[in-house]
Amino acid sequence: MSLWMGAAFVSTVVACVLQALGYSETCTQGDTGSFQVGAMLSAPFLIIPIAIFCYFGFMRPRPYKWSTKELGCNIGTFCVSFLLLFINRGLAWGVLATGATPCYITYDFSDYSLPQLFSGDYNIEDVLVGVVYGVFPAILMTVAALATSKRLSPV
């Protein structure tokens, strides 16, 4: 069990490094290829820990007690996924809410009125980048927190 939780933590750290590929290049003439490569490479490394936490956190029989190592891996996975979500919050919100590309996001949405949100011209590749950079870390953070709290509860 602790091997699986350790694998989930390592997988999340690898996804964090791979998502940094998106920020490693300049967006020459609106080219979002580096963000797309970062999303494609990091997606499996975010789906694997989600599946591990769903299985071991919710589907395993109840009378199992977690060790300190597993709890540390869970908290570490939660913290790394929170860091991913915090770093990519502007990118994910800009791509998913306004339809902007990852390259031309101003990260300041105070000038948008409510009808302008969710009414942009969406490109499927950019939406997938927004989902992998924003939604997957949010799901992983939620699943890690819920699985940890469920296993730590006495009932």
C-alpha positions as a Markdown table, in Angstrom:
| # | Residue | x | y | z |
|---|---|---|---|---|
| 1 | Met | 0.0 | 0.0 | 0.0 |
| 2 | Ser | 2.7 | 2.5 | 0.9 |
| 3 | Leu | 4.4 | 1.7 | -2.4 |
| 4 | Trp | 1.3 | 2.8 | -4.3 |
| 5 | Met | 1.0 | 6.0 | -2.3 |
| 6 | Gly | 4.6 | 6.7 | -2.9 |
| 7 | Ala | 4.1 | 6.1 | -6.6 |
| 8 | Ala | 1.2 | 8.6 | -6.5 |
| 9 | Phe | 3.4 | 11.2 | -4.9 |
| 10 | Val | 6.3 | 10.7 | -7.3 |
| 11 | Ser | 3.9 | 10.7 | -10.3 |
| 12 | Thr | 2.5 | 14.1 | -9.1 |
| 13 | Val | 6.0 | 15.6 | -8.8 |
| 14 | Val | 6.9 | 14.3 | -12.3 |
| 15 | Ala | 3.7 | 16.0 | -13.6 |
| 16 | Cys | 4.7 | 19.2 | -11.9 |
| 17 | Val | 8.1 | 19.2 | -13.8 |
| 18 | Leu | 6.4 | 18.3 | -17.1 |
| 19 | Gln | 3.9 | 21.1 | -16.8 |
| 20 | Ala | 6.8 | 23.5 | -16.4 |
| 21 | Leu | 7.6 | 22.7 | -20.1 |
| 22 | Gly | 4.7 | 25.0 | -21.1 |
| 23 | Tyr | 6.4 | 28.0 | -19.5 |
| 24 | Ser | 9.9 | 27.1 | -20.9 |
| 25 | Glu | 9.4 | 28.6 | -24.4 |
| 26 | Thr | 8.3 | 32.0 | -25.7 |
| 27 | Cys | 5.0 | 32.1 | -27.6 |
| 28 | Thr | 6.3 | 33.1 | -31.0 |
| 29 | Gln | 3.3 | 34.2 | -33.1 |
| 30 | Gly | 0.9 | 32.6 | -30.8 |
| 31 | Asp | 2.4 | 29.1 | -30.9 |
| 32 | Thr | 1.1 | 27.2 | -27.9 |
| 33 | Gly | 3.0 | 24.0 | -28.7 |
| 34 | Ser | 5.0 | 24.0 | -25.5 |
| 35 | Phe | 1.9 | 24.2 | -23.4 |
| 36 | Gln | 0.3 | 21.3 | -25.5 |
| 37 | Val | 3.4 | 19.1 | -25.0 |
| 38 | Gly | 3.4 | 19.8 | -21.3 |
| 39 | Ala | -0.3 | 18.9 | -21.1 |
| 40 | Met | 0.1 | 15.7 | -23.2 |
| 41 | Leu | 3.1 | 14.5 | -21.2 |
| 42 | Ser | 1.8 | 15.4 | -17.7 |
| 43 | Ala | -1.8 | 14.1 | -18.2 |
| 44 | Pro | -1.0 | 10.4 | -17.5 |
| 45 | Phe | 1.1 | 11.4 | -14.5 |
| 46 | Leu | -2.0 | 13.2 | -13.1 |
| 47 | Ile | -4.5 | 10.5 | -14.0 |
| 48 | Ile | -2.4 | 7.7 | -12.3 |
| 49 | Pro | -2.5 | 9.2 | -8.8 |
| 50 | Ile | -6.2 | 10.0 | -9.2 |
| 51 | Ala | -6.9 | 6.3 | -9.9 |
| 52 | Ile | -4.6 | 5.2 | -7.1 |
| 53 | Phe | -6.4 | 7.5 | -4.6 |
| 54 | Cys | -9.9 | 6.4 | -5.9 |
| 55 | Tyr | -9.0 | 2.8 | -5.5 |
| 56 | Phe | -7.1 | 2.8 | -2.2 |
| 57 | Gly | -9.1 | 5.7 | -0.7 |
| 58 | Phe | -12.6 | 4.6 | -1.4 |
| 59 | Met | -12.8 | 1.0 | -2.7 |
| 60 | Arg | -10.5 | -0.9 | -0.4 |
| 61 | Pro | -12.0 | -2.7 | 2.6 |
| 62 | Arg | -12.4 | -0.5 | 5.7 |
| 63 | Pro | -10.4 | -2.3 | 8.4 |
| 64 | Tyr | -7.0 | -1.1 | 7.1 |
| 65 | Lys | -4.9 | 1.3 | 9.0 |
| 66 | Trp | -2.6 | 3.7 | 7.2 |
| 67 | Ser | 1.0 | 4.0 | 8.2 |
| 68 | Thr | 2.9 | 7.3 | 8.7 |
| 69 | Lys | 4.6 | 6.9 | 5.4 |
| 70 | Glu | 1.3 | 6.6 | 3.5 |
| 71 | Leu | -0.1 | 9.6 | 5.3 |
| 72 | Gly | 3.1 | 11.6 | 4.4 |
| 73 | Cys | 2.7 | 10.6 | 0.8 |
| 74 | Asn | -0.9 | 11.7 | 0.8 |
| 75 | Ile | -0.2 | 15.0 | 2.3 |
| 76 | Gly | 2.7 | 15.5 | -0.1 |
| 77 | Thr | 0.5 | 14.7 | -3.1 |
| 78 | Phe | -2.1 | 17.1 | -1.8 |
| 79 | Cys | 0.5 | 19.9 | -1.4 |
| 80 | Val | 2.1 | 19.3 | -4.8 |
| 81 | Ser | -1.3 | 19.3 | -6.5 |
| 82 | Phe | -2.2 | 22.5 | -4.6 |
| 83 | Leu | 1.0 | 24.0 | -5.9 |
| 84 | Leu | 0.2 | 23.0 | -9.4 |
| 85 | Leu | -3.3 | 24.5 | -9.2 |
| 86 | Phe | -1.9 | 27.7 | -7.6 |
| 87 | Ile | 0.7 | 28.2 | -10.2 |
| 88 | Asn | -1.6 | 27.5 | -13.2 |
| 89 | Arg | -4.7 | 29.2 | -11.8 |
| 90 | Gly | -4.5 | 32.2 | -14.2 |
| 91 | Leu | -3.8 | 30.0 | -17.2 |
| 92 | Ala | -6.6 | 27.6 | -16.5 |
| 93 | Trp | -9.1 | 30.3 | -15.8 |
| 94 | Gly | -8.2 | 32.3 | -18.8 |
| 95 | Val | -8.3 | 29.4 | -21.2 |
| 96 | Leu | -11.5 | 27.8 | -19.8 |
| 97 | Ala | -13.5 | 30.9 | -19.0 |
| 98 | Thr | -12.5 | 33.4 | -21.7 |
| 99 | Gly | -11.4 | 31.3 | -24.6 |
| 100 | Ala | -8.0 | 32.9 | -24.7 |
| 101 | Thr | -4.9 | 31.1 | -25.8 |
| 102 | Pro | -2.3 | 30.2 | -23.1 |
| 103 | Cys | 0.1 | 32.7 | -24.6 |
| 104 | Tyr | -2.0 | 35.8 | -24.6 |
| 105 | Ile | -3.6 | 35.7 | -21.2 |
| 106 | Thr | -3.3 | 38.9 | -19.2 |
| 107 | Tyr | -4.1 | 37.1 | -15.9 |
| 108 | Asp | -6.2 | 40.1 | -14.9 |
| 109 | Phe | -9.9 | 39.4 | -15.4 |
| 110 | Ser | -11.2 | 42.6 | -13.8 |
| 111 | Asp | -12.0 | 44.1 | -17.2 |
| 112 | Tyr | -14.3 | 41.2 | -18.1 |
| 113 | Ser | -18.0 | 41.5 | -17.4 |
| 114 | Leu | -20.1 | 38.4 | -16.7 |
| 115 | Pro | -21.5 | 38.0 | -20.3 |
| 116 | Gln | -18.0 | 38.1 | -21.7 |
| 117 | Leu | -17.0 | 35.1 | -19.6 |
| 118 | Phe | -17.6 | 31.7 | -21.2 |
| 119 | Ser | -18.5 | 33.3 | -24.5 |
| 120 | Gly | -15.0 | 33.3 | -26.2 |
| 121 | Asp | -13.9 | 31.5 | -29.3 |
| 122 | Tyr | -12.7 | 28.2 | -27.9 |
| 123 | Asn | -9.9 | 26.1 | -29.5 |
| 124 | Ile | -10.0 | 22.4 | -28.5 |
| 125 | Glu | -6.3 | 22.2 | -28.0 |
| 126 | Asp | -6.3 | 25.2 | -25.7 |
| 127 | Val | -9.2 | 23.8 | -23.7 |
| 128 | Leu | -7.4 | 20.6 | -23.2 |
| 129 | Val | -4.4 | 22.5 | -22.0 |
| 130 | Gly | -6.7 | 24.4 | -19.5 |
| 131 | Val | -8.2 | 21.1 | -18.3 |
| 132 | Val | -4.9 | 19.4 | -17.8 |
| 133 | Tyr | -3.2 | 22.4 | -16.2 |
| 134 | Gly | -6.2 | 23.4 | -14.0 |
| 135 | Val | -8.9 | 20.8 | -13.6 |
| 136 | Phe | -6.7 | 17.7 | -13.2 |
| 137 | Pro | -4.8 | 19.2 | -10.3 |
| 138 | Ala | -8.0 | 20.3 | -8.6 |
| 139 | Ile | -9.5 | 16.8 | -8.9 |
| 140 | Leu | -6.3 | 15.2 | -7.6 |
| 141 | Met | -6.2 | 17.6 | -4.7 |
| 142 | Thr | -9.8 | 16.9 | -3.8 |
| 143 | Val | -9.5 | 13.1 | -4.1 |
| 144 | Ala | -6.3 | 13.1 | -2.0 |
| 145 | Ala | -8.0 | 15.2 | 0.7 |
| 146 | Leu | -11.1 | 13.1 | 0.7 |
| 147 | Ala | -9.3 | 9.7 | 0.7 |
| 148 | Thr | -7.1 | 10.8 | 3.6 |
| 149 | Ser | -9.9 | 12.1 | 5.6 |
| 150 | Lys | -12.0 | 8.9 | 5.0 |
| 151 | Arg | -9.1 | 6.7 | 6.0 |
| 152 | Leu | -8.3 | 8.7 | 9.1 |
| 153 | Ser | -11.9 | 8.8 | 10.4 |
| 154 | Pro | -12.6 | 6.3 | 13.2 |
| 155 | Val | -15.9 | 5.1 | 11.8 |
